[in-house]
Amino acid sequence: MCPFRAGSAYGRGVAIPTTITCVDCGGVCSLISYEPDEGWEPGDIVAFRCRDCLDRWDVELTAEDICD
Ligand SMILES: [Zn+2]
């Protein structure tokens, strides 16, 4: 079961996290990367920016992050 299914849906039916929790301040980090034309794949690097402390987080997608 994908922990990120709720609230994260993209046109191609592939879902990845759209927000993560900031490791530093516990705030909400929003996805700032755009979906590639071919869709998300494991190994893609997606960037998030924290709304509170503005830290940027680069996260490598794993198969567990991608739900279809
Ligand atoms: Zn933060």
N, CA, C, O and the ligand as a Tripos MOL2 file, in Angstrom:
@<TRIPOS>MOLECULE
protein
  273   271    69     0     0
PROTEIN
NO_CHARGES

@<TRIPOS>ATOM
      1 N           0.8470   -1.1970    0.0000 N.3       1 MET1
      2 CA          0.0000    0.0000    0.0000 C.3       1 MET1
      3 C           0.8780    1.2410    0.0000 C.2       1 MET1
      4 O           1.8250    1.3620    0.7770 O.2       1 MET1
      5 N           0.5400    2.1430   -0.8810 N.am      2 CYS2
      6 CA          1.3650    3.3410   -1.0060 C.3       2 CYS2
      7 C           0.9730    4.3760    0.0400 C.2       2 CYS2
      8 O          -0.1990    4.7420    0.1380 O.2       2 CYS2
      9 N           1.9350    4.8510    0.8180 N.am      3 PRO3
     10 CA          1.6040    5.8410    1.8520 C.3       3 PRO3
     11 C           1.2860    7.2080    1.2700 C.2       3 PRO3
     12 O           0.7690    8.0690    1.9820 O.2       3 PRO3
     13 N           1.5800    7.4310   -0.0080 N.am      4 PHE4
     14 CA          1.4420    8.7720   -0.5850 C.3       4 PHE4
     15 C           0.2350    8.8770   -1.5100 C.2       4 PHE4
     16 O           0.0530    9.9010   -2.1690 O.2       4 PHE4
     17 N          -0.5870    7.8430   -1.5700 N.am      5 ARG5
     18 CA         -1.6550    7.8590   -2.5480 C.3       5 ARG5
     19 C          -2.6050    9.0350   -2.3340 C.2       5 ARG5
     20 O          -3.0090    9.7030   -3.2860 O.2       5 ARG5
     21 N          -2.9470    9.2720   -1.0940 N.am      6 ALA6
     22 CA         -3.9080   10.3370   -0.8130 C.3       6 ALA6
     23 C          -3.3410   11.6870   -1.2020 C.2       6 ALA6
     24 O          -2.2420   12.0440   -0.7790 O.2       6 ALA6
     25 N          -4.0590   12.4220   -1.9840 N.am      7 GLY7
     26 CA         -3.7010   13.7950   -2.2940 C.3       7 GLY7
     27 C          -2.6190   13.9590   -3.3230 C.2       7 GLY7
     28 O          -2.2010   15.0870   -3.5830 O.2       7 GLY7
     29 N          -2.1450   12.8960   -3.9200 N.am      8 SER8
     30 CA         -1.1080   13.0390   -4.9280 C.3       8 SER8
     31 C          -1.5100   12.2580   -6.1660 C.2       8 SER8
     32 O          -1.4100   11.0320   -6.1990 O.2       8 SER8
     33 N          -1.9540   12.9580   -7.1610 N.am      9 ALA9
     34 CA         -2.3730   12.3000   -8.3870 C.3       9 ALA9
     35 C          -1.9280   13.1220   -9.5840 C.2       9 ALA9
     36 O          -2.0290   14.3490   -9.5710 O.2       9 ALA9
     37 N          -1.4490   12.4700  -10.5940 N.am     10 TYR10
     38 CA         -1.0030   13.1410  -11.8070 C.3      10 TYR10
     39 C          -1.7720   12.5790  -12.9880 C.2      10 TYR10
     40 O          -2.3670   11.5040  -12.9130 O.2      10 TYR10
     41 N          -1.7450   13.3250  -14.0740 N.am     11 GLY11
     42 CA         -2.5760   12.9990  -15.2210 C.3      11 GLY11
     43 C          -2.3550   11.6200  -15.7850 C.2      11 GLY11
     44 O          -3.2760   11.0190  -16.3360 O.2      11 GLY11
     45 N          -1.1610   11.1130  -15.6570 N.am     12 ARG12
     46 CA         -0.8700    9.8090  -16.2460 C.3      12 ARG12
     47 C          -1.2520    8.6650  -15.3240 C.2      12 ARG12
     48 O          -0.9980    7.5020  -15.6370 O.2      12 ARG12
     49 N          -1.8430    8.9760  -14.2180 N.am     13 GLY13
     50 CA         -2.2250    7.9140  -13.3040 C.3      13 GLY13
     51 C          -1.1070    7.4840  -12.3920 C.2      13 GLY13
     52 O          -1.2630    6.5540  -11.6010 O.2      13 GLY13
     53 N           0.0250    8.1580  -12.4970 N.am     14 VAL14
     54 CA          1.1440    7.8580  -11.6210 C.3      14 VAL14
     55 C           1.1780    8.8990  -10.5200 C.2      14 VAL14
     56 O           1.1320   10.1000  -10.7870 O.2      14 VAL14
     57 N           1.2580    8.4450   -9.3020 N.am     15 ALA15
     58 CA          1.2450    9.3630   -8.1720 C.3      15 ALA15
     59 C           2.5760    9.3130   -7.4390 C.2      15 ALA15
     60 O           3.1410    8.2440   -7.2100 O.2      15 ALA15
     61 N           3.0590   10.4850   -7.0810 N.am     16 ILE16
     62 CA          4.2370   10.5740   -6.2280 C.3      16 ILE16
     63 C           3.8990   11.5410   -5.1120 C.2      16 ILE16
     64 O           2.8820   12.2300   -5.1920 O.2      16 ILE16
     65 N           4.7110   11.6140   -4.0810 N.am     17 PRO17
     66 CA          4.4120   12.5640   -3.0050 C.3      17 PRO17
     67 C           4.4140   13.9960   -3.5300 C.2      17 PRO17
     68 O           5.3070   14.3690   -4.2900 O.2      17 PRO17
     69 N           3.4410   14.7950   -3.1420 N.am     18 THR18
     70 CA          3.4450   16.2120   -3.4990 C.3      18 THR18
     71 C           3.9180   17.0630   -2.3370 C.2      18 THR18
     72 O           4.2780   18.2250   -2.5210 O.2      18 THR18
     73 N           3.9200   16.4980   -1.1540 N.am     19 THR19
     74 CA          4.4910   17.1850   -0.0070 C.3      19 THR19
     75 C           5.2520   16.1630    0.8330 C.2      19 THR19
     76 O           4.9110   14.9800    0.8590 O.2      19 THR19
     77 N           6.2880   16.6420    1.5170 N.am     20 ILE20
     78 CA          6.9840   15.8350    2.5000 C.3      20 ILE20
     79 C           7.1440   16.6840    3.7520 C.2      20 ILE20
     80 O           6.9430   17.8980    3.7180 O.2      20 ILE20
     81 N           7.5000   16.0500    4.8390 N.am     21 THR21
     82 CA          7.7310   16.7890    6.0770 C.3      21 THR21
     83 C           9.1950   17.1900    6.1670 C.2      21 THR21
     84 O          10.0920   16.3650    5.9870 O.2      21 THR21
     85 N           9.4250   18.4700    6.4500 N.am     22 CYS22
     86 CA         10.7880   18.9680    6.5510 C.3      22 CYS22
     87 C          11.5140   18.2960    7.7100 C.2      22 CYS22
     88 O          11.0160   18.2530    8.8350 O.2      22 CYS22
     89 N          12.7110   17.7670    7.4080 N.am     23 VAL23
     90 CA         13.4790   17.0930    8.4500 C.3      23 VAL23
     91 C          13.9890   18.0950    9.4790 C.2      23 VAL23
     92 O          14.1440   17.7600   10.6530 O.2      23 VAL23
     93 N          14.2500   19.3230    9.0380 N.am     24 ASP24
     94 CA         14.8320   20.3160    9.9240 C.3      24 ASP24
     95 C          13.8130   20.9330   10.8740 C.2      24 ASP24
     96 O          14.0340   20.9830   12.0840 O.2      24 ASP24
     97 N          12.6900   21.4060   10.3180 N.am     25 CYS25
     98 CA         11.7770   22.2050   11.1340 C.3      25 CYS25
     99 C          10.4040   21.5770   11.2930 C.2      25 CYS25
    100 O           9.5700   22.1040   12.0280 O.2      25 CYS25
    101 N          10.1530   20.4630   10.6200 N.am     26 GLY26
    102 CA          8.8550   19.8240   10.7390 C.3      26 GLY26
    103 C           7.7670   20.4790    9.9050 C.2      26 GLY26
    104 O           6.6000   20.0980    9.9940 O.2      26 GLY26
    105 N           8.1390   21.4560    9.0990 N.am     27 GLY27
    106 CA          7.1810   22.1350    8.2380 C.3      27 GLY27
    107 C           6.8450   21.3000    7.0150 C.2      27 GLY27
    108 O           7.3240   20.1790    6.8470 O.2      27 GLY27
    109 N           6.0080   21.8810    6.1670 N.am     28 VAL28
    110 CA          5.5710   21.1920    4.9590 C.3      28 VAL28
    111 C           6.4430   21.6230    3.7930 C.2      28 VAL28
    112 O           6.6360   22.8150    3.5560 O.2      28 VAL28
    113 N           6.9670   20.6470    3.0690 N.am     29 CYS29
    114 CA          7.7610   20.9310    1.8800 C.3      29 CYS29
    115 C           6.9240   20.5970    0.6560 C.2      29 CYS29
    116 O           6.3560   19.5090    0.5590 O.2      29 CYS29
    117 N           6.8500   21.5380   -0.2770 N.am     30 SER30
    118 CA          6.0450   21.3560   -1.4780 C.3      30 SER30
    119 C           6.9090   20.9110   -2.6400 C.2      30 SER30
    120 O           8.0640   21.3180   -2.7720 O.2      30 SER30
    121 N           6.3270   20.0680   -3.4780 N.am     31 LEU31
    122 CA          7.0170   19.6110   -4.6840 C.3      31 LEU31
    123 C           7.2470   20.7900   -5.6180 C.2      31 LEU31
    124 O           6.3160   21.5440   -5.8980 O.2      31 LEU31
    125 N           8.4750   20.9620   -6.1050 N.am     32 ILE32
    126 CA          8.7620   22.0470   -7.0370 C.3      32 ILE32
    127 C           9.2690   21.5160   -8.3710 C.2      32 ILE32
    128 O           9.5630   22.2990   -9.2740 O.2      32 ILE32
    129 N           9.3740   20.2030   -8.5070 N.am     33 SER33
    130 CA          9.7880   19.6200   -9.7880 C.3      33 SER33
    131 C           8.5760   19.3800  -10.6640 C.2      33 SER33
    132 O           7.4760   19.1330  -10.1710 O.2      33 SER33
    133 N           8.7900   19.4550  -11.9690 N.am     34 TYR34
    134 CA          7.7320   19.1570  -12.9230 C.3      34 TYR34
    135 C           7.8690   17.7270  -13.4130 C.2      34 TYR34
    136 O           8.9720   17.1990  -13.5470 O.2      34 TYR34
    137 N           6.7300   17.1160  -13.6750 N.am     35 GLU35
    138 CA          6.7360   15.7370  -14.1430 C.3      35 GLU35
    139 C           7.3680   15.6560  -15.5200 C.2      35 GLU35
    140 O           7.0140   16.4350  -16.4050 O.2      35 GLU35
    141 N           8.2980   14.7280  -15.7220 N.am     36 PRO36
    142 CA          8.8880   14.5630  -17.0590 C.3      36 PRO36
    143 C           7.8310   14.0930  -18.0610 C.2      36 PRO36
    144 O           6.8120   13.5120  -17.6890 O.2      36 PRO36
    145 N           8.1020   14.3600  -19.3460 N.am     37 ASP37
    146 CA          7.1530   13.9570  -20.3830 C.3      37 ASP37
    147 C           6.8480   12.4690  -20.3190 C.2      37 ASP37
    148 O           5.7180   12.0500  -20.5710 O.2      37 ASP37
    149 N           7.8420   11.6810  -19.9870 N.am     38 GLU38
    150 CA          7.6490   10.2310  -19.9550 C.3      38 GLU38
    151 C           7.0940    9.7570  -18.6150 C.2      38 GLU38
    152 O           6.9100    8.5580  -18.4010 O.2      38 GLU38
    153 N           6.8270   10.7040  -17.7160 N.am     39 GLY39
    154 CA          6.3020   10.3280  -16.4120 C.3      39 GLY39
    155 C           7.4180   10.0340  -15.4190 C.2      39 GLY39
    156 O           8.5910    9.9290  -15.7760 O.2      39 GLY39
    157 N           7.0160    9.9050  -14.1770 N.am     40 TRP40
    158 CA          7.9940    9.6320  -13.1220 C.3      40 TRP40
    159 C           8.4640    8.1940  -13.1930 C.2      40 TRP40
    160 O           7.7000    7.2850  -13.5180 O.2      40 TRP40
    161 N           9.7430    8.0050  -12.8820 N.am     41 GLU41
    162 CA         10.2990    6.6640  -12.8160 C.3      41 GLU41
    163 C          11.2010    6.5760  -11.5920 C.2      41 GLU41
    164 O          11.7520    7.5780  -11.1370 O.2      41 GLU41
    165 N          11.3450    5.3630  -11.0680 N.am     42 PRO42
    166 CA         12.2930    5.1870   -9.9540 C.3      42 PRO42
    167 C          13.6800    5.6810  -10.3550 C.2      42 PRO42
    168 O          14.1320    5.4290  -11.4710 O.2      42 PRO42
    169 N          14.3470    6.3750   -9.4560 N.am     43 GLY43
    170 CA         15.6540    6.9320   -9.7500 C.3      43 GLY43
    171 C          15.6000    8.3940  -10.1440 C.2      43 GLY43
    172 O          16.6220    9.0800  -10.1130 O.2      43 GLY43
    173 N          14.4120    8.8890  -10.5180 N.am     44 ASP44
    174 CA         14.2730   10.3160  -10.7990 C.3      44 ASP44
    175 C          14.5060   11.1090   -9.5160 C.2      44 ASP44
    176 O          14.1480   10.6620   -8.4270 O.2      44 ASP44
    177 N          15.1070   12.2840   -9.6560 N.am     45 ILE45
    178 CA         15.3070   13.1690   -8.5120 C.3      45 ILE45
    179 C          14.2260   14.2360   -8.5350 C.2      45 ILE45
    180 O          14.0770   14.9590   -9.5200 O.2      45 ILE45
    181 N          13.4850   14.3290   -7.4640 N.am     46 VAL46
    182 CA         12.4630   15.3660   -7.3550 C.3      46 VAL46
    183 C          12.8570   16.3110   -6.2220 C.2      46 VAL46
    184 O          13.4250   15.8940   -5.2120 O.2      46 VAL46
    185 N          12.5440   17.5820   -6.4130 N.am     47 ALA47
    186 CA         12.9330   18.6100   -5.4460 C.3      47 ALA47
    187 C          11.7080   19.1220   -4.7040 C.2      47 ALA47
    188 O          10.6390   19.3210   -5.2810 O.2      47 ALA47
    189 N          11.8990   19.3240   -3.4220 N.am     48 PHE48
    190 CA         10.8670   19.9140   -2.5710 C.3      48 PHE48
    191 C          11.4460   21.1600   -1.9080 C.2      48 PHE48
    192 O          12.6430   21.2180   -1.6240 O.2      48 PHE48
    193 N          10.5890   22.1670   -1.6600 N.am     49 ARG49
    194 CA         11.0400   23.3460   -0.9330 C.3      49 ARG49
    195 C          10.1590   23.5340    0.3010 C.2      49 ARG49
    196 O           8.9310   23.5170    0.2180 O.2      49 ARG49
    197 N          10.8180   23.7140    1.4440 N.am     50 CYS50
    198 CA         10.0940   23.8840    2.7000 C.3      50 CYS50
    199 C           9.4300   25.2560    2.7350 C.2      50 CYS50
    200 O          10.0540   26.2740    2.4340 O.2      50 CYS50
    201 N           8.1530   25.2610    3.1080 N.am     51 ARG51
    202 CA          7.4170   26.5250    3.1810 C.3      51 ARG51
    203 C           7.8710   27.3720    4.3650 C.2      51 ARG51
    204 O           7.6910   28.5900    4.3710 O.2      51 ARG51
    205 N           8.4450   26.7360    5.3440 N.am     52 ASP52
    206 CA          8.7780   27.4570    6.5760 C.3      52 ASP52
    207 C          10.2260   27.9320    6.5920 C.2      52 ASP52
    208 O          10.4820   29.1180    6.8020 O.2      52 ASP52
    209 N          11.1760   27.0270    6.3740 N.am     53 CYS53
    210 CA         12.5840   27.4220    6.4620 C.3      53 CYS53
    211 C          13.2280   27.5500    5.0890 C.2      53 CYS53
    212 O          14.3980   27.9200    4.9830 O.2      53 CYS53
    213 N          12.4620   27.2420    4.0210 N.am     54 LEU54
    214 CA         12.8980   27.4220    2.6400 C.3      54 LEU54
    215 C          14.0650   26.5200    2.2560 C.2      54 LEU54
    216 O          14.7040   26.7420    1.2270 O.2      54 LEU54
    217 N          14.3490   25.5160    3.0620 N.am     55 ASP55
    218 CA         15.3550   24.5460    2.6670 C.3      55 ASP55
    219 C          14.8580   23.7470    1.4690 C.2      55 ASP55
    220 O          13.6640   23.4800    1.3320 O.2      55 ASP55
    221 N          15.7890   23.3760    0.6150 N.am     56 ARG56
    222 CA         15.4510   22.5240   -0.5230 C.3      56 ARG56
    223 C          15.8930   21.0940   -0.2280 C.2      56 ARG56
    224 O          16.9740   20.8440    0.3070 O.2      56 ARG56
    225 N          15.0150   20.1710   -0.5990 N.am     57 TRP57
    226 CA         15.3010   18.7580   -0.3990 C.3      57 TRP57
    227 C          15.1890   18.0480   -1.7400 C.2      57 TRP57
    228 O          14.1690   18.1510   -2.4220 O.2      57 TRP57
    229 N          16.2300   17.3350   -2.1110 N.am     58 ASP58
    230 CA         16.2020   16.5270   -3.3250 C.3      58 ASP58
    231 C          16.0250   15.0760   -2.9190 C.2      58 ASP58
    232 O          16.8010   14.5310   -2.1350 O.2      58 ASP58
    233 N          14.9940   14.4670   -3.4660 N.am     59 VAL59
    234 CA         14.6370   13.1050   -3.0720 C.3      59 VAL59
    235 C          14.6540   12.2240   -4.2980 C.2      59 VAL59
    236 O          14.0670   12.5630   -5.3260 O.2      59 VAL59
    237 N          15.3330   11.0790   -4.1890 N.am     60 GLU60
    238 CA         15.3280   10.1130   -5.2820 C.3      60 GLU60
    239 C          14.1100    9.2130   -5.1390 C.2      60 GLU60
    240 O          13.8810    8.6110   -4.0900 O.2      60 GLU60
    241 N          13.3410    9.1350   -6.2070 N.am     61 LEU61
    242 CA         12.1460    8.2930   -6.1760 C.3      61 LEU61
    243 C          12.5320    6.8240   -6.1420 C.2      61 LEU61
    244 O          13.4830    6.3960   -6.7960 O.2      61 LEU61
    245 N          11.7880    6.0780   -5.3800 N.am     62 THR62
    246 CA         11.9320    4.6300   -5.3880 C.3      62 THR62
    247 C          10.6230    4.0320   -5.8830 C.2      62 THR62
    248 O           9.6180    4.7330   -5.9970 O.2      62 THR62
    249 N          10.6380    2.7600   -6.1700 N.am     63 ALA63
    250 CA          9.4290    2.1030   -6.6530 C.3      63 ALA63
    251 C           8.2910    2.2590   -5.6530 C.2      63 ALA63
    252 O           7.1210    2.2970   -6.0320 O.2      63 ALA63
    253 N           8.6440    2.3480   -4.3680 N.am     64 GLU64
    254 CA          7.6170    2.4720   -3.3410 C.3      64 GLU64
    255 C           6.9370    3.8350   -3.3890 C.2      64 GLU64
    256 O           5.8060    3.9880   -2.9270 O.2      64 GLU64
    257 N           7.6410    4.8400   -3.9580 N.am     65 ASP65
    258 CA          7.0680    6.1810   -4.0130 C.3      65 ASP65
    259 C           6.0500    6.3240   -5.1390 C.2      65 ASP65
    260 O           5.2060    7.2200   -5.1110 O.2      65 ASP65
    261 N           6.1310    5.4630   -6.1030 N.am     66 ILE66
    262 CA          5.3070    5.6000   -7.3030 C.3      66 ILE66
    263 C           4.1610    4.5960   -7.2420 C.2      66 ILE66
    264 O           4.3730    3.3890   -7.1330 O.2      66 ILE66
    265 N           2.9550    5.1200   -7.3140 N.am     67 CYS67
    266 CA          1.7680    4.2860   -7.2190 C.3      67 CYS67
    267 C           0.9950    4.3940   -8.5290 C.2      67 CYS67
    268 O           0.9230    5.4650   -9.1300 O.2      67 CYS67
    269 N           0.4440    3.3270   -8.9450 N.am     68 ASP68
    270 CA         -0.3960    3.4250  -10.1300 C.3      68 ASP68
    271 C          -1.6710    2.6460   -9.9250 C.2      68 ASP68
    272 O          -2.5190    2.6040  -10.8160 O.2      68 ASP68
    273 ZN         11.8750   23.4450    7.0660 Zn       69 ZN69
@<TRIPOS>BOND
     1     1     2 1
     2     2     3 1
     3     3     4 2
     4     3     5 am
     5     5     6 1
     6     6     7 1
     7     7     8 2
     8     7     9 am
     9     9    10 1
    10    10    11 1
    11    11    12 2
    12    11    13 am
    13    13    14 1
    14    14    15 1
    15    15    16 2
    16    15    17 am
    17    17    18 1
    18    18    19 1
    19    19    20 2
    20    19    21 am
    21    21    22 1
    22    22    23 1
    23    23    24 2
    24    23    25 am
    25    25    26 1
    26    26    27 1
    27    27    28 2
    28    27    29 am
    29    29    30 1
    30    30    31 1
    31    31    32 2
    32    31    33 am
    33    33    34 1
    34    34    35 1
    35    35    36 2
    36    35    37 am
    37    37    38 1
    38    38    39 1
    39    39    40 2
    40    39    41 am
    41    41    42 1
    42    42    43 1
    43    43    44 2
    44    43    45 am
    45    45    46 1
    46    46    47 1
    47    47    48 2
    48    47    49 am
    49    49    50 1
    50    50    51 1
    51    51    52 2
    52    51    53 am
    53    53    54 1
    54    54    55 1
    55    55    56 2
    56    55    57 am
    57    57    58 1
    58    58    59 1
    59    59    60 2
    60    59    61 am
    61    61    62 1
    62    62    63 1
    63    63    64 2
    64    63    65 am
    65    65    66 1
    66    66    67 1
    67    67    68 2
    68    67    69 am
    69    69    70 1
    70    70    71 1
    71    71    72 2
    72    71    73 am
    73    73    74 1
    74    74    75 1
    75    75    76 2
    76    75    77 am
    77    77    78 1
    78    78    79 1
    79    79    80 2
    80    79    81 am
    81    81    82 1
    82    82    83 1
    83    83    84 2
    84    83    85 am
    85    85    86 1
    86    86    87 1
    87    87    88 2
    88    87    89 am
    89    89    90 1
    90    90    91 1
    91    91    92 2
    92    91    93 am
    93    93    94 1
    94    94    95 1
    95    95    96 2
    96    95    97 am
    97    97    98 1
    98    98    99 1
    99    99   100 2
   100    99   101 am
   101   101   102 1
   102   102   103 1
   103   103   104 2
   104   103   105 am
   105   105   106 1
   106   106   107 1
   107   107   108 2
   108   107   109 am
   109   109   110 1
   110   110   111 1
   111   111   112 2
   112   111   113 am
   113   113   114 1
   114   114   115 1
   115   115   116 2
   116   115   117 am
   117   117   118 1
   118   118   119 1
   119   119   120 2
   120   119   121 am
   121   121   122 1
   122   122   123 1
   123   123   124 2
   124   123   125 am
   125   125   126 1
   126   126   127 1
   127   127   128 2
   128   127   129 am
   129   129   130 1
   130   130   131 1
   131   131   132 2
   132   131   133 am
   133   133   134 1
   134   134   135 1
   135   135   136 2
   136   135   137 am
   137   137   138 1
   138   138   139 1
   139   139   140 2
   140   139   141 am
   141   141   142 1
   142   142   143 1
   143   143   144 2
   144   143   145 am
   145   145   146 1
   146   146   147 1
   147   147   148 2
   148   147   149 am
   149   149   150 1
   150   150   151 1
   151   151   152 2
   152   151   153 am
   153   153   154 1
   154   154   155 1
   155   155   156 2
   156   155   157 am
   157   157   158 1
   158   158   159 1
   159   159   160 2
   160   159   161 am
   161   161   162 1
   162   162   163 1
   163   163   164 2
   164   163   165 am
   165   165   166 1
   166   166   167 1
   167   167   168 2
   168   167   169 am
   169   169   170 1
   170   170   171 1
   171   171   172 2
   172   171   173 am
   173   173   174 1
   174   174   175 1
   175   175   176 2
   176   175   177 am
   177   177   178 1
   178   178   179 1
   179   179   180 2
   180   179   181 am
   181   181   182 1
   182   182   183 1
   183   183   184 2
   184   183   185 am
   185   185   186 1
   186   186   187 1
   187   187   188 2
   188   187   189 am
   189   189   190 1
   190   190   191 1
   191   191   192 2
   192   191   193 am
   193   193   194 1
   194   194   195 1
   195   195   196 2
   196   195   197 am
   197   197   198 1
   198   198   199 1
   199   199   200 2
   200   199   201 am
   201   201   202 1
   202   202   203 1
   203   203   204 2
   204   203   205 am
   205   205   206 1
   206   206   207 1
   207   207   208 2
   208   207   209 am
   209   209   210 1
   210   210   211 1
   211   211   212 2
   212   211   213 am
   213   213   214 1
   214   214   215 1
   215   215   216 2
   216   215   217 am
   217   217   218 1
   218   218   219 1
   219   219   220 2
   220   219   221 am
   221   221   222 1
   222   222   223 1
   223   223   224 2
   224   223   225 am
   225   225   226 1
   226   226   227 1
   227   227   228 2
   228   227   229 am
   229   229   230 1
   230   230   231 1
   231   231   232 2
   232   231   233 am
   233   233   234 1
   234   234   235 1
   235   235   236 2
   236   235   237 am
   237   237   238 1
   238   238   239 1
   239   239   240 2
   240   239   241 am
   241   241   242 1
   242   242   243 1
   243   243   244 2
   244   243   245 am
   245   245   246 1
   246   246   247 1
   247   247   248 2
   248   247   249 am
   249   249   250 1
   250   250   251 1
   251   251   252 2
   252   251   253 am
   253   253   254 1
   254   254   255 1
   255   255   256 2
   256   255   257 am
   257   257   258 1
   258   258   259 1
   259   259   260 2
   260   259   261 am
   261   261   262 1
   262   262   263 1
   263   263   264 2
   264   263   265 am
   265   265   266 1
   266   266   267 1
   267   267   268 2
   268   267   269 am
   269   269   270 1
   270   270   271 1
   271   271   272 2
@<TRIPOS>SUBSTRUCTURE
     1 MET1         2 RESIDUE 1 A MET
     2 CYS2         6 RESIDUE 1 A CYS
     3 PRO3        10 RESIDUE 1 A PRO
     4 PHE4        14 RESIDUE 1 A PHE
     5 ARG5        18 RESIDUE 1 A ARG
     6 ALA6        22 RESIDUE 1 A ALA
     7 GLY7        26 RESIDUE 1 A GLY
     8 SER8        30 RESIDUE 1 A SER
     9 ALA9        34 RESIDUE 1 A ALA
    10 TYR10       38 RESIDUE 1 A TYR
    11 GLY11       42 RESIDUE 1 A GLY
    12 ARG12       46 RESIDUE 1 A ARG
    13 GLY13       50 RESIDUE 1 A GLY
    14 VAL14       54 RESIDUE 1 A VAL
    15 ALA15       58 RESIDUE 1 A ALA
    16 ILE16       62 RESIDUE 1 A ILE
    17 PRO17       66 RESIDUE 1 A PRO
    18 THR18       70 RESIDUE 1 A THR
    19 THR19       74 RESIDUE 1 A THR
    20 ILE20       78 RESIDUE 1 A ILE
    21 THR21       82 RESIDUE 1 A THR
    22 CYS22       86 RESIDUE 1 A CYS
    23 VAL23       90 RESIDUE 1 A VAL
    24 ASP24       94 RESIDUE 1 A ASP
    25 CYS25       98 RESIDUE 1 A CYS
    26 GLY26      102 RESIDUE 1 A GLY
    27 GLY27      106 RESIDUE 1 A GLY
    28 VAL28      110 RESIDUE 1 A VAL
    29 CYS29      114 RESIDUE 1 A CYS
    30 SER30      118 RESIDUE 1 A SER
    31 LEU31      122 RESIDUE 1 A LEU
    32 ILE32      126 RESIDUE 1 A ILE
    33 SER33      130 RESIDUE 1 A SER
    34 TYR34      134 RESIDUE 1 A TYR
    35 GLU35      138 RESIDUE 1 A GLU
    36 PRO36      142 RESIDUE 1 A PRO
    37 ASP37      146 RESIDUE 1 A ASP
    38 GLU38      150 RESIDUE 1 A GLU
    39 GLY39      154 RESIDUE 1 A GLY
    40 TRP40      158 RESIDUE 1 A TRP
    41 GLU41      162 RESIDUE 1 A GLU
    42 PRO42      166 RESIDUE 1 A PRO
    43 GLY43      170 RESIDUE 1 A GLY
    44 ASP44      174 RESIDUE 1 A ASP
    45 ILE45      178 RESIDUE 1 A ILE
    46 VAL46      182 RESIDUE 1 A VAL
    47 ALA47      186 RESIDUE 1 A ALA
    48 PHE48      190 RESIDUE 1 A PHE
    49 ARG49      194 RESIDUE 1 A ARG
    50 CYS50      198 RESIDUE 1 A CYS
    51 ARG51      202 RESIDUE 1 A ARG
    52 ASP52      206 RESIDUE 1 A ASP
    53 CYS53      210 RESIDUE 1 A CYS
    54 LEU54      214 RESIDUE 1 A LEU
    55 ASP55      218 RESIDUE 1 A ASP
    56 ARG56      222 RESIDUE 1 A ARG
    57 TRP57      226 RESIDUE 1 A TRP
    58 ASP58      230 RESIDUE 1 A ASP
    59 VAL59      234 RESIDUE 1 A VAL
    60 GLU60      238 RESIDUE 1 A GLU
    61 LEU61      242 RESIDUE 1 A LEU
    62 THR62      246 RESIDUE 1 A THR
    63 ALA63      250 RESIDUE 1 A ALA
    64 GLU64      254 RESIDUE 1 A GLU
    65 ASP65      258 RESIDUE 1 A ASP
    66 ILE66      262 RESIDUE 1 A ILE
    67 CYS67      266 RESIDUE 1 A CYS
    68 ASP68      270 RESIDUE 1 A ASP
    69 ZN69       273 GROUP 0 **** ****
